[in-house]
Amino acid sequence: MSDVLDEFDDEAEESGRSALFYLKILSLVALVVGFGLYIGDVLFGKSSLDVLLNLQADKDTLTAKIKSLKDENAVLQKEYFELRQLDPDR
């Protein structure tokens, strides 16, 4: 009878170690997956998308403003050179 109890104790001890091992592995996997999700959210999350879209909108606005300022500059340069031609002190 004591052989049966010893064998049962050995199996219980092994299964305890085995359960602890699997618990550690499961915890490690959960930690890695959680960290990966966090990094993914930081890099590709909603706030990053909002910033990207705002920057693209700002770029479009600034590009349009640059074009209008270049056109205005061309008109003013033309006017300046026309007035320069009429200047009698030249």
PDB file of N, CA, C and O in Angstrom:
ATOM      1  N   MET A   1       0.806  -1.181   0.000  1.00  0.00           N
ATOM      2  CA  MET A   1       0.000   0.000   0.000  1.00  0.00           C
ATOM      3  C   MET A   1       0.855   1.253   0.000  1.00  0.00           C
ATOM      4  O   MET A   1       0.510   2.250  -0.635  1.00  0.00           O
ATOM      5  N   SER A   2       1.969   1.200   0.712  1.00  0.00           N
ATOM      6  CA  SER A   2       2.826   2.383   0.743  1.00  0.00           C
ATOM      7  C   SER A   2       3.462   2.634  -0.618  1.00  0.00           C
ATOM      8  O   SER A   2       3.749   3.777  -0.971  1.00  0.00           O
ATOM      9  N   ASP A   3       3.683   1.564  -1.384  1.00  0.00           N
ATOM     10  CA  ASP A   3       4.202   1.739  -2.746  1.00  0.00           C
ATOM     11  C   ASP A   3       3.211   2.504  -3.605  1.00  0.00           C
ATOM     12  O   ASP A   3       3.606   3.348  -4.409  1.00  0.00           O
ATOM     13  N   VAL A   4       1.963   2.222  -3.445  1.00  0.00           N
ATOM     14  CA  VAL A   4       0.918   2.905  -4.216  1.00  0.00           C
ATOM     15  C   VAL A   4       0.860   4.366  -3.814  1.00  0.00           C
ATOM     16  O   VAL A   4       0.719   5.241  -4.669  1.00  0.00           O
ATOM     17  N   LEU A   5       0.967   4.640  -2.516  1.00  0.00           N
ATOM     18  CA  LEU A   5       0.931   6.021  -2.037  1.00  0.00           C
ATOM     19  C   LEU A   5       2.163   6.790  -2.506  1.00  0.00           C
ATOM     20  O   LEU A   5       2.060   7.954  -2.895  1.00  0.00           O
ATOM     21  N   ASP A   6       3.325   6.144  -2.469  1.00  0.00           N
ATOM     22  CA  ASP A   6       4.547   6.796  -2.940  1.00  0.00           C
ATOM     23  C   ASP A   6       4.453   7.113  -4.429  1.00  0.00           C
ATOM     24  O   ASP A   6       4.859   8.183  -4.882  1.00  0.00           O
ATOM     25  N   GLU A   7       3.917   6.172  -5.166  1.00  0.00           N
ATOM     26  CA  GLU A   7       3.758   6.371  -6.605  1.00  0.00           C
ATOM     27  C   GLU A   7       2.771   7.517  -6.864  1.00  0.00           C
ATOM     28  O   GLU A   7       2.991   8.347  -7.746  1.00  0.00           O
ATOM     29  N   PHE A   8       1.694   7.552  -6.093  1.00  0.00           N
ATOM     30  CA  PHE A   8       0.695   8.605  -6.237  1.00  0.00           C
ATOM     31  C   PHE A   8       1.304   9.968  -5.899  1.00  0.00           C
ATOM     32  O   PHE A   8       1.043  10.954  -6.589  1.00  0.00           O
ATOM     33  N   ASP A   9       2.113  10.023  -4.838  1.00  0.00           N
ATOM     34  CA  ASP A   9       2.777  11.264  -4.449  1.00  0.00           C
ATOM     35  C   ASP A   9       3.739  11.733  -5.538  1.00  0.00           C
ATOM     36  O   ASP A   9       3.810  12.924  -5.839  1.00  0.00           O
ATOM     37  N   ASP A  10       4.476  10.792  -6.126  1.00  0.00           N
ATOM     38  CA  ASP A  10       5.408  11.148  -7.207  1.00  0.00           C
ATOM     39  C   ASP A  10       4.661  11.719  -8.404  1.00  0.00           C
ATOM     40  O   ASP A  10       5.092  12.706  -9.001  1.00  0.00           O
ATOM     41  N   GLU A  11       3.530  11.088  -8.754  1.00  0.00           N
ATOM     42  CA  GLU A  11       2.740  11.578  -9.890  1.00  0.00           C
ATOM     43  C   GLU A  11       2.157  12.955  -9.595  1.00  0.00           C
ATOM     44  O   GLU A  11       2.121  13.820 -10.471  1.00  0.00           O
ATOM     45  N   ALA A  12       1.703  13.158  -8.370  1.00  0.00           N
ATOM     46  CA  ALA A  12       1.134  14.447  -7.977  1.00  0.00           C
ATOM     47  C   ALA A  12       2.215  15.522  -8.008  1.00  0.00           C
ATOM     48  O   ALA A  12       1.969  16.647  -8.443  1.00  0.00           O
ATOM     49  N   GLU A  13       3.389  15.176  -7.554  1.00  0.00           N
ATOM     50  CA  GLU A  13       4.498  16.136  -7.565  1.00  0.00           C
ATOM     51  C   GLU A  13       4.896  16.478  -8.994  1.00  0.00           C
ATOM     52  O   GLU A  13       5.156  17.640  -9.305  1.00  0.00           O
ATOM     53  N   GLU A  14       4.946  15.465  -9.869  1.00  0.00           N
ATOM     54  CA  GLU A  14       5.275  15.699 -11.283  1.00  0.00           C
ATOM     55  C   GLU A  14       4.224  16.555 -11.955  1.00  0.00           C
ATOM     56  O   GLU A  14       4.554  17.470 -12.709  1.00  0.00           O
ATOM     57  N   SER A  15       2.965  16.270 -11.691  1.00  0.00           N
ATOM     58  CA  SER A  15       1.903  17.056 -12.318  1.00  0.00           C
ATOM     59  C   SER A  15       1.915  18.485 -11.772  1.00  0.00           C
ATOM     60  O   SER A  15       1.571  19.420 -12.495  1.00  0.00           O
ATOM     61  N   GLY A  16       2.299  18.665 -10.531  1.00  0.00           N
ATOM     62  CA  GLY A  16       2.431  20.012  -9.957  1.00  0.00           C
ATOM     63  C   GLY A  16       3.530  20.790 -10.651  1.00  0.00           C
ATOM     64  O   GLY A  16       3.361  21.964 -10.980  1.00  0.00           O
ATOM     65  N   ARG A  17       4.656  20.132 -10.870  1.00  0.00           N
ATOM     66  CA  ARG A  17       5.760  20.769 -11.597  1.00  0.00           C
ATOM     67  C   ARG A  17       5.351  21.048 -13.036  1.00  0.00           C
ATOM     68  O   ARG A  17       5.652  22.108 -13.585  1.00  0.00           O
ATOM     69  N   SER A  18       4.670  20.096 -13.632  1.00  0.00           N
ATOM     70  CA  SER A  18       4.235  20.248 -15.015  1.00  0.00           C
ATOM     71  C   SER A  18       3.243  21.405 -15.140  1.00  0.00           C
ATOM     72  O   SER A  18       3.326  22.195 -16.081  1.00  0.00           O
ATOM     73  N   ALA A  19       2.308  21.506 -14.199  1.00  0.00           N
ATOM     74  CA  ALA A  19       1.325  22.593 -14.233  1.00  0.00           C
ATOM     75  C   ALA A  19       2.025  23.934 -14.045  1.00  0.00           C
ATOM     76  O   ALA A  19       1.686  24.911 -14.713  1.00  0.00           O
ATOM     77  N   LEU A  20       2.993  23.985 -13.145  1.00  0.00           N
ATOM     78  CA  LEU A  20       3.741  25.221 -12.918  1.00  0.00           C
ATOM     79  C   LEU A  20       4.529  25.618 -14.163  1.00  0.00           C
ATOM     80  O   LEU A  20       4.603  26.797 -14.511  1.00  0.00           O
ATOM     81  N   PHE A  21       5.115  24.627 -14.830  1.00  0.00           N
ATOM     82  CA  PHE A  21       5.856  24.897 -16.064  1.00  0.00           C
ATOM     83  C   PHE A  21       4.925  25.476 -17.134  1.00  0.00           C
ATOM     84  O   PHE A  21       5.255  26.468 -17.784  1.00  0.00           O
ATOM     85  N   TYR A  22       3.759  24.846 -17.311  1.00  0.00           N
ATOM     86  CA  TYR A  22       2.814  25.337 -18.316  1.00  0.00           C
ATOM     87  C   TYR A  22       2.258  26.707 -17.936  1.00  0.00           C
ATOM     88  O   TYR A  22       1.992  27.530 -18.811  1.00  0.00           O
ATOM     89  N   LEU A  23       2.084  26.953 -16.659  1.00  0.00           N
ATOM     90  CA  LEU A  23       1.628  28.264 -16.199  1.00  0.00           C
ATOM     91  C   LEU A  23       2.669  29.341 -16.506  1.00  0.00           C
ATOM     92  O   LEU A  23       2.316  30.446 -16.918  1.00  0.00           O
ATOM     93  N   LYS A  24       3.928  29.027 -16.311  1.00  0.00           N
ATOM     94  CA  LYS A  24       5.001  29.971 -16.638  1.00  0.00           C
ATOM     95  C   LYS A  24       5.046  30.252 -18.137  1.00  0.00           C
ATOM     96  O   LYS A  24       5.185  31.403 -18.551  1.00  0.00           O
ATOM     97  N   ILE A  25       4.931  29.210 -18.943  1.00  0.00           N
ATOM     98  CA  ILE A  25       4.947  29.367 -20.403  1.00  0.00           C
ATOM     99  C   ILE A  25       3.746  30.202 -20.840  1.00  0.00           C
ATOM    100  O   ILE A  25       3.886  31.105 -21.665  1.00  0.00           O
ATOM    101  N   LEU A  26       2.577  29.907 -20.297  1.00  0.00           N
ATOM    102  CA  LEU A  26       1.370  30.656 -20.643  1.00  0.00           C
ATOM    103  C   LEU A  26       1.506  32.120 -20.242  1.00  0.00           C
ATOM    104  O   LEU A  26       1.092  33.007 -20.989  1.00  0.00           O
ATOM    105  N   SER A  27       2.077  32.377 -19.082  1.00  0.00           N
ATOM    106  CA  SER A  27       2.296  33.753 -18.632  1.00  0.00           C
ATOM    107  C   SER A  27       3.259  34.484 -19.568  1.00  0.00           C
ATOM    108  O   SER A  27       3.036  35.646 -19.908  1.00  0.00           O
ATOM    109  N   LEU A  28       4.312  33.812 -19.977  1.00  0.00           N
ATOM    110  CA  LEU A  28       5.284  34.412 -20.881  1.00  0.00           C
ATOM    111  C   LEU A  28       4.641  34.743 -22.233  1.00  0.00           C
ATOM    112  O   LEU A  28       4.864  35.820 -22.786  1.00  0.00           O
ATOM    113  N   VAL A  29       3.848  33.815 -22.754  1.00  0.00           N
ATOM    114  CA  VAL A  29       3.162  34.044 -24.032  1.00  0.00           C
ATOM    115  C   VAL A  29       2.196  35.228 -23.909  1.00  0.00           C
ATOM    116  O   VAL A  29       2.145  36.081 -24.795  1.00  0.00           O
ATOM    117  N   ALA A  30       1.431  35.280 -22.815  1.00  0.00           N
ATOM    118  CA  ALA A  30       0.493  36.384 -22.600  1.00  0.00           C
ATOM    119  C   ALA A  30       1.244  37.711 -22.503  1.00  0.00           C
ATOM    120  O   ALA A  30       0.781  38.720 -23.034  1.00  0.00           O
ATOM    121  N   LEU A  31       2.378  37.722 -21.843  1.00  0.00           N
ATOM    122  CA  LEU A  31       3.182  38.934 -21.715  1.00  0.00           C
ATOM    123  C   LEU A  31       3.710  39.394 -23.078  1.00  0.00           C
ATOM    124  O   LEU A  31       3.651  40.582 -23.392  1.00  0.00           O
ATOM    125  N   VAL A  32       4.215  38.479 -23.872  1.00  0.00           N
ATOM    126  CA  VAL A  32       4.735  38.813 -25.196  1.00  0.00           C
ATOM    127  C   VAL A  32       3.620  39.335 -26.105  1.00  0.00           C
ATOM    128  O   VAL A  32       3.807  40.326 -26.811  1.00  0.00           O
ATOM    129  N   VAL A  33       2.471  38.674 -26.089  1.00  0.00           N
ATOM    130  CA  VAL A  33       1.343  39.115 -26.915  1.00  0.00           C
ATOM    131  C   VAL A  33       0.860  40.485 -26.454  1.00  0.00           C
ATOM    132  O   VAL A  33       0.591  41.353 -27.284  1.00  0.00           O
ATOM    133  N   GLY A  34       0.747  40.689 -25.164  1.00  0.00           N
ATOM    134  CA  GLY A  34       0.323  41.989 -24.627  1.00  0.00           C
ATOM    135  C   GLY A  34       1.287  43.090 -25.015  1.00  0.00           C
ATOM    136  O   GLY A  34       0.856  44.172 -25.413  1.00  0.00           O
ATOM    137  N   PHE A  35       2.575  42.840 -24.909  1.00  0.00           N
ATOM    138  CA  PHE A  35       3.584  43.834 -25.284  1.00  0.00           C
ATOM    139  C   PHE A  35       3.517  44.137 -26.778  1.00  0.00           C
ATOM    140  O   PHE A  35       3.658  45.288 -27.190  1.00  0.00           O
ATOM    141  N   GLY A  36       3.301  43.104 -27.583  1.00  0.00           N
ATOM    142  CA  GLY A  36       3.174  43.307 -29.028  1.00  0.00           C
ATOM    143  C   GLY A  36       1.964  44.153 -29.373  1.00  0.00           C
ATOM    144  O   GLY A  36       2.039  45.027 -30.237  1.00  0.00           O
ATOM    145  N   LEU A  37       0.853  43.900 -28.705  1.00  0.00           N
ATOM    146  CA  LEU A  37      -0.343  44.708 -28.943  1.00  0.00           C
ATOM    147  C   LEU A  37      -0.121  46.154 -28.527  1.00  0.00           C
ATOM    148  O   LEU A  37      -0.569  47.071 -29.216  1.00  0.00           O
ATOM    149  N   TYR A  38       0.563  46.370 -27.412  1.00  0.00           N
ATOM    150  CA  TYR A  38       0.859  47.731 -26.952  1.00  0.00           C
ATOM    151  C   TYR A  38       1.728  48.470 -27.963  1.00  0.00           C
ATOM    152  O   TYR A  38       1.430  49.612 -28.313  1.00  0.00           O
ATOM    153  N   ILE A  39       2.785  47.843 -28.432  1.00  0.00           N
ATOM    154  CA  ILE A  39       3.681  48.469 -29.412  1.00  0.00           C
ATOM    155  C   ILE A  39       2.925  48.747 -30.713  1.00  0.00           C
ATOM    156  O   ILE A  39       3.103  49.805 -31.318  1.00  0.00           O
ATOM    157  N   GLY A  40       2.097  47.819 -31.138  1.00  0.00           N
ATOM    158  CA  GLY A  40       1.299  48.023 -32.341  1.00  0.00           C
ATOM    159  C   GLY A  40       0.353  49.201 -32.199  1.00  0.00           C
ATOM    160  O   GLY A  40       0.161  49.968 -33.143  1.00  0.00           O
ATOM    161  N   ASP A  41      -0.235  49.345 -31.026  1.00  0.00           N
ATOM    162  CA  ASP A  41      -1.139  50.471 -30.797  1.00  0.00           C
ATOM    163  C   ASP A  41      -0.385  51.791 -30.791  1.00  0.00           C
ATOM    164  O   ASP A  41      -0.877  52.791 -31.314  1.00  0.00           O
ATOM    165  N   VAL A  42       0.798  51.802 -30.207  1.00  0.00           N
ATOM    166  CA  VAL A  42       1.595  53.027 -30.174  1.00  0.00           C
ATOM    167  C   VAL A  42       2.007  53.436 -31.593  1.00  0.00           C
ATOM    168  O   VAL A  42       1.917  54.611 -31.949  1.00  0.00           O
ATOM    169  N   LEU A  43       2.452  52.483 -32.393  1.00  0.00           N
ATOM    170  CA  LEU A  43       2.938  52.797 -33.733  1.00  0.00           C
ATOM    171  C   LEU A  43       1.827  53.026 -34.740  1.00  0.00           C
ATOM    172  O   LEU A  43       1.925  53.920 -35.580  1.00  0.00           O
ATOM    173  N   PHE A  44       0.780  52.235 -34.667  1.00  0.00           N
ATOM    174  CA  PHE A  44      -0.242  52.266 -35.705  1.00  0.00           C
ATOM    175  C   PHE A  44      -1.629  52.557 -35.163  1.00  0.00           C
ATOM    176  O   PHE A  44      -2.620  52.310 -35.851  1.00  0.00           O
ATOM    177  N   GLY A  45      -1.723  53.071 -33.958  1.00  0.00           N
ATOM    178  CA  GLY A  45      -3.016  53.304 -33.336  1.00  0.00           C
ATOM    179  C   GLY A  45      -3.738  54.515 -33.902  1.00  0.00           C
ATOM    180  O   GLY A  45      -3.262  55.163 -34.834  1.00  0.00           O
ATOM    181  N   LYS A  46      -4.880  54.806 -33.331  1.00  0.00           N
ATOM    182  CA  LYS A  46      -5.737  55.888 -33.796  1.00  0.00           C
ATOM    183  C   LYS A  46      -5.024  57.231 -33.720  1.00  0.00           C
ATOM    184  O   LYS A  46      -5.136  58.035 -34.645  1.00  0.00           O
ATOM    185  N   SER A  47      -4.301  57.488 -32.650  1.00  0.00           N
ATOM    186  CA  SER A  47      -3.648  58.790 -32.514  1.00  0.00           C
ATOM    187  C   SER A  47      -2.597  58.984 -33.604  1.00  0.00           C
ATOM    188  O   SER A  47      -2.447  60.087 -34.128  1.00  0.00           O
ATOM    189  N   SER A  48      -1.881  57.937 -33.943  1.00  0.00           N
ATOM    190  CA  SER A  48      -0.886  58.044 -35.012  1.00  0.00           C
ATOM    191  C   SER A  48      -1.565  58.313 -36.348  1.00  0.00           C
ATOM    192  O   SER A  48      -1.057  59.093 -37.154  1.00  0.00           O
ATOM    193  N   LEU A  49      -2.692  57.685 -36.588  1.00  0.00           N
ATOM    194  CA  LEU A  49      -3.432  57.908 -37.831  1.00  0.00           C
ATOM    195  C   LEU A  49      -3.961  59.336 -37.886  1.00  0.00           C
ATOM    196  O   LEU A  49      -3.921  59.972 -38.939  1.00  0.00           O
ATOM    197  N   ASP A  50      -4.454  59.843 -36.758  1.00  0.00           N
ATOM    198  CA  ASP A  50      -4.943  61.220 -36.714  1.00  0.00           C
ATOM    199  C   ASP A  50      -3.821  62.208 -37.029  1.00  0.00           C
ATOM    200  O   ASP A  50      -4.026  63.163 -37.779  1.00  0.00           O
ATOM    201  N   VAL A  51      -2.657  61.984 -36.468  1.00  0.00           N
ATOM    202  CA  VAL A  51      -1.515  62.863 -36.718  1.00  0.00           C
ATOM    203  C   VAL A  51      -1.136  62.826 -38.194  1.00  0.00           C
ATOM    204  O   VAL A  51      -0.878  63.869 -38.794  1.00  0.00           O
ATOM    205  N   LEU A  52      -1.101  61.636 -38.780  1.00  0.00           N
ATOM    206  CA  LEU A  52      -0.764  61.499 -40.192  1.00  0.00           C
ATOM    207  C   LEU A  52      -1.761  62.244 -41.071  1.00  0.00           C
ATOM    208  O   LEU A  52      -1.362  62.970 -41.982  1.00  0.00           O
ATOM    209  N   LEU A  53      -3.048  62.073 -40.808  1.00  0.00           N
ATOM    210  CA  LEU A  53      -4.070  62.748 -41.608  1.00  0.00           C
ATOM    211  C   LEU A  53      -4.008  64.261 -41.444  1.00  0.00           C
ATOM    212  O   LEU A  53      -4.193  64.999 -42.413  1.00  0.00           O
ATOM    213  N   ASN A  54      -3.750  64.727 -40.224  1.00  0.00           N
ATOM    214  CA  ASN A  54      -3.616  66.176 -39.999  1.00  0.00           C
ATOM    215  C   ASN A  54      -2.402  66.736 -40.735  1.00  0.00           C
ATOM    216  O   ASN A  54      -2.472  67.823 -41.309  1.00  0.00           O
ATOM    217  N   LEU A  55      -1.303  66.010 -40.721  1.00  0.00           N
ATOM    218  CA  LEU A  55      -0.105  66.472 -41.430  1.00  0.00           C
ATOM    219  C   LEU A  55      -0.326  66.508 -42.935  1.00  0.00           C
ATOM    220  O   LEU A  55       0.154  67.423 -43.605  1.00  0.00           O
ATOM    221  N   GLN A  56      -1.041  65.533 -43.475  1.00  0.00           N
ATOM    222  CA  GLN A  56      -1.336  65.542 -44.903  1.00  0.00           C
ATOM    223  C   GLN A  56      -2.231  66.721 -45.262  1.00  0.00           C
ATOM    224  O   GLN A  56      -2.037  67.349 -46.303  1.00  0.00           O
ATOM    225  N   ALA A  57      -3.209  67.026 -44.415  1.00  0.00           N
ATOM    226  CA  ALA A  57      -4.093  68.174 -44.662  1.00  0.00           C
ATOM    227  C   ALA A  57      -3.292  69.474 -44.589  1.00  0.00           C
ATOM    228  O   ALA A  57      -3.482  70.366 -45.416  1.00  0.00           O
ATOM    229  N   ASP A  58      -2.402  69.586 -43.610  1.00  0.00           N
ATOM    230  CA  ASP A  58      -1.550  70.776 -43.502  1.00  0.00           C
ATOM    231  C   ASP A  58      -0.661  70.919 -44.731  1.00  0.00           C
ATOM    232  O   ASP A  58      -0.458  72.029 -45.221  1.00  0.00           O
ATOM    233  N   LYS A  59      -0.137  69.822 -45.226  1.00  0.00           N
ATOM    234  CA  LYS A  59       0.725  69.856 -46.413  1.00  0.00           C
ATOM    235  C   LYS A  59      -0.060  70.370 -47.612  1.00  0.00           C
ATOM    236  O   LYS A  59       0.440  71.200 -48.370  1.00  0.00           O
ATOM    237  N   ASP A  60      -1.282  69.885 -47.790  1.00  0.00           N
ATOM    238  CA  ASP A  60      -2.108  70.340 -48.907  1.00  0.00           C
ATOM    239  C   ASP A  60      -2.414  71.834 -48.789  1.00  0.00           C
ATOM    240  O   ASP A  60      -2.364  72.559 -49.782  1.00  0.00           O
ATOM    241  N   THR A  61      -2.728  72.291 -47.581  1.00  0.00           N
ATOM    242  CA  THR A  61      -3.010  73.716 -47.351  1.00  0.00           C
ATOM    243  C   THR A  61      -1.783  74.565 -47.659  1.00  0.00           C
ATOM    244  O   THR A  61      -1.886  75.593 -48.329  1.00  0.00           O
ATOM    245  N   LEU A  62      -0.631  74.138 -47.174  1.00  0.00           N
ATOM    246  CA  LEU A  62       0.594  74.906 -47.404  1.00  0.00           C
ATOM    247  C   LEU A  62       0.986  74.906 -48.874  1.00  0.00           C
ATOM    248  O   LEU A  62       1.481  75.915 -49.377  1.00  0.00           O
ATOM    249  N   THR A  63       0.776  73.802 -49.565  1.00  0.00           N
ATOM    250  CA  THR A  63       1.081  73.742 -50.995  1.00  0.00           C
ATOM    251  C   THR A  63       0.212  74.721 -51.768  1.00  0.00           C
ATOM    252  O   THR A  63       0.699  75.402 -52.671  1.00  0.00           O
ATOM    253  N   ALA A  64      -1.072  74.801 -51.426  1.00  0.00           N
ATOM    254  CA  ALA A  64      -1.972  75.754 -52.081  1.00  0.00           C
ATOM    255  C   ALA A  64      -1.550  77.185 -51.773  1.00  0.00           C
ATOM    256  O   ALA A  64      -1.590  78.044 -52.655  1.00  0.00           O
ATOM    257  N   LYS A  65      -1.150  77.450 -50.543  1.00  0.00           N
ATOM    258  CA  LYS A  65      -0.716  78.807 -50.167  1.00  0.00           C
ATOM    259  C   LYS A  65       0.569  79.179 -50.909  1.00  0.00           C
ATOM    260  O   LYS A  65       0.713  80.318 -51.352  1.00  0.00           O
ATOM    261  N   ILE A  66       1.491  78.248 -51.048  1.00  0.00           N
ATOM    262  CA  ILE A  66       2.735  78.506 -51.785  1.00  0.00           C
ATOM    263  C   ILE A  66       2.421  78.874 -53.223  1.00  0.00           C
ATOM    264  O   ILE A  66       3.004  79.813 -53.765  1.00  0.00           O
ATOM    265  N   LYS A  67       1.507  78.144 -53.846  1.00  0.00           N
ATOM    266  CA  LYS A  67       1.144  78.433 -55.229  1.00  0.00           C
ATOM    267  C   LYS A  67       0.540  79.827 -55.356  1.00  0.00           C
ATOM    268  O   LYS A  67       0.890  80.570 -56.273  1.00  0.00           O
ATOM    269  N   SER A  68      -0.364  80.190 -54.446  1.00  0.00           N
ATOM    270  CA  SER A  68      -0.984  81.519 -54.523  1.00  0.00           C
ATOM    271  C   SER A  68       0.048  82.617 -54.277  1.00  0.00           C
ATOM    272  O   SER A  68      -0.011  83.666 -54.918  1.00  0.00           O
ATOM    273  N   LEU A  69       0.984  82.398 -53.369  1.00  0.00           N
ATOM    274  CA  LEU A  69       2.024  83.403 -53.117  1.00  0.00           C
ATOM    275  C   LEU A  69       2.974  83.538 -54.310  1.00  0.00           C
ATOM    276  O   LEU A  69       3.431  84.640 -54.613  1.00  0.00           O
ATOM    277  N   LYS A  70       3.272  82.434 -54.983  1.00  0.00           N
ATOM    278  CA  LYS A  70       4.113  82.511 -56.178  1.00  0.00           C
ATOM    279  C   LYS A  70       3.409  83.300 -57.278  1.00  0.00           C
ATOM    280  O   LYS A  70       4.028  84.112 -57.966  1.00  0.00           O
ATOM    281  N   ASP A  71       2.104  83.052 -57.437  1.00  0.00           N
ATOM    282  CA  ASP A  71       1.339  83.807 -58.441  1.00  0.00           C
ATOM    283  C   ASP A  71       1.309  85.296 -58.105  1.00  0.00           C
ATOM    284  O   ASP A  71       1.491  86.140 -58.982  1.00  0.00           O
ATOM    285  N   GLU A  72       1.080  85.608 -56.838  1.00  0.00           N
ATOM    286  CA  GLU A  72       1.070  87.015 -56.408  1.00  0.00           C
ATOM    287  C   GLU A  72       2.442  87.641 -56.601  1.00  0.00           C
ATOM    288  O   GLU A  72       2.542  88.801 -57.002  1.00  0.00           O
ATOM    289  N   ASN A  73       3.489  86.895 -56.321  1.00  0.00           N
ATOM    290  CA  ASN A  73       4.850  87.398 -56.495  1.00  0.00           C
ATOM    291  C   ASN A  73       5.129  87.700 -57.971  1.00  0.00           C
ATOM    292  O   ASN A  73       5.756  88.708 -58.296  1.00  0.00           O
ATOM    293  N   ALA A  74       4.662  86.825 -58.853  1.00  0.00           N
ATOM    294  CA  ALA A  74       4.869  87.051 -60.283  1.00  0.00           C
ATOM    295  C   ALA A  74       4.174  88.334 -60.732  1.00  0.00           C
ATOM    296  O   ALA A  74       4.745  89.102 -61.507  1.00  0.00           O
ATOM    297  N   VAL A  75       2.964  88.575 -60.263  1.00  0.00           N
ATOM    298  CA  VAL A  75       2.232  89.798 -60.614  1.00  0.00           C
ATOM    299  C   VAL A  75       2.969  91.020 -60.081  1.00  0.00           C
ATOM    300  O   VAL A  75       3.111  92.017 -60.790  1.00  0.00           O
ATOM    301  N   LEU A  76       3.428  90.953 -58.861  1.00  0.00           N
ATOM    302  CA  LEU A  76       4.135  92.093 -58.262  1.00  0.00           C
ATOM    303  C   LEU A  76       5.476  92.342 -58.949  1.00  0.00           C
ATOM    304  O   LEU A  76       5.866  93.496 -59.129  1.00  0.00           O
ATOM    305  N   GLN A  77       6.176  91.300 -59.329  1.00  0.00           N
ATOM    306  CA  GLN A  77       7.440  91.486 -60.054  1.00  0.00           C
ATOM    307  C   GLN A  77       7.201  92.134 -61.410  1.00  0.00           C
ATOM    308  O   GLN A  77       7.965  93.005 -61.827  1.00  0.00           O
ATOM    309  N   LYS A  78       6.159  91.719 -62.091  1.00  0.00           N
ATOM    310  CA  LYS A  78       5.821  92.309 -63.390  1.00  0.00           C
ATOM    311  C   LYS A  78       5.527  93.795 -63.224  1.00  0.00           C
ATOM    312  O   LYS A  78       5.996  94.630 -63.997  1.00  0.00           O
ATOM    313  N   GLU A  79       4.738  94.103 -62.194  1.00  0.00           N
ATOM    314  CA  GLU A  79       4.410  95.509 -61.925  1.00  0.00           C
ATOM    315  C   GLU A  79       5.677  96.298 -61.581  1.00  0.00           C
ATOM    316  O   GLU A  79       5.844  97.431 -62.032  1.00  0.00           O
ATOM    317  N   TYR A  80       6.551  95.713 -60.798  1.00  0.00           N
ATOM    318  CA  TYR A  80       7.797  96.372 -60.419  1.00  0.00           C
ATOM    319  C   TYR A  80       8.662  96.666 -61.645  1.00  0.00           C
ATOM    320  O   TYR A  80       9.178  97.775 -61.785  1.00  0.00           O
ATOM    321  N   PHE A  81       8.821  95.695 -62.523  1.00  0.00           N
ATOM    322  CA  PHE A  81       9.655  95.900 -63.709  1.00  0.00           C
ATOM    323  C   PHE A  81       9.017  96.894 -64.672  1.00  0.00           C
ATOM    324  O   PHE A  81       9.726  97.635 -65.354  1.00  0.00           O
ATOM    325  N   GLU A  82       7.693  96.920 -64.737  1.00  0.00           N
ATOM    326  CA  GLU A  82       7.031  97.923 -65.569  1.00  0.00           C
ATOM    327  C   GLU A  82       7.279  99.323 -65.023  1.00  0.00           C
ATOM    328  O   GLU A  82       7.544 100.255 -65.782  1.00  0.00           O
ATOM    329  N   LEU A  83       7.192  99.465 -63.713  1.00  0.00           N
ATOM    330  CA  LEU A  83       7.458 100.777 -63.104  1.00  0.00           C
ATOM    331  C   LEU A  83       8.926 101.161 -63.231  1.00  0.00           C
ATOM    332  O   LEU A  83       9.259 102.339 -63.365  1.00  0.00           O
ATOM    333  N   ARG A  84       9.769 100.200 -63.190  1.00  0.00           N
ATOM    334  CA  ARG A  84      11.206 100.450 -63.314  1.00  0.00           C
ATOM    335  C   ARG A  84      11.534 100.964 -64.712  1.00  0.00           C
ATOM    336  O   ARG A  84      12.415 101.811 -64.860  1.00  0.00           O
ATOM    337  N   GLN A  85      10.858 100.481 -65.723  1.00  0.00           N
ATOM    338  CA  GLN A  85      11.066 100.938 -67.095  1.00  0.00           C
ATOM    339  C   GLN A  85      10.626 102.378 -67.270  1.00  0.00           C
ATOM    340  O   GLN A  85      11.204 103.104 -68.078  1.00  0.00           O
ATOM    341  N   LEU A  86       9.608 102.807 -66.527  1.00  0.00           N
ATOM    342  CA  LEU A  86       9.071 104.165 -66.632  1.00  0.00           C
ATOM    343  C   LEU A  86       9.847 105.175 -65.804  1.00  0.00           C
ATOM    344  O   LEU A  86       9.601 106.377 -65.903  1.00  0.00           O
ATOM    345  N   ASP A  87      10.785 104.697 -64.984  1.00  0.00           N
ATOM    346  CA  ASP A  87      11.531 105.572 -64.094  1.00  0.00           C
ATOM    347  C   ASP A  87      12.473 106.456 -64.905  1.00  0.00           C
ATOM    348  O   ASP A  87      13.372 105.939 -65.569  1.00  0.00           O
ATOM    349  N   PRO A  88      12.287 107.798 -64.868  1.00  0.00           N
ATOM    350  CA  PRO A  88      13.118 108.684 -65.688  1.00  0.00           C
ATOM    351  C   PRO A  88      14.554 108.847 -65.166  1.00  0.00           C
ATOM    352  O   PRO A  88      15.420 109.316 -65.904  1.00  0.00           O
ATOM    353  N   ASP A  89      14.813 108.478 -63.941  1.00  0.00           N
ATOM    354  CA  ASP A  89      16.150 108.661 -63.350  1.00  0.00           C
ATOM    355  C   ASP A  89      17.134 107.599 -63.824  1.00  0.00           C
ATOM    356  O   ASP A  89      18.305 107.645 -63.446  1.00  0.00           O
ATOM    357  N   ARG A  90      16.721 106.701 -64.593  1.00  0.00           N
ATOM    358  CA  ARG A  90      17.571 105.619 -65.035  1.00  0.00           C
ATOM    359  C   ARG A  90      18.509 105.966 -66.091  1.00  0.00           C
ATOM    360  O   ARG A  90      19.278 105.115 -66.539  1.00  0.00           O
TER     361      ARG A  90
END
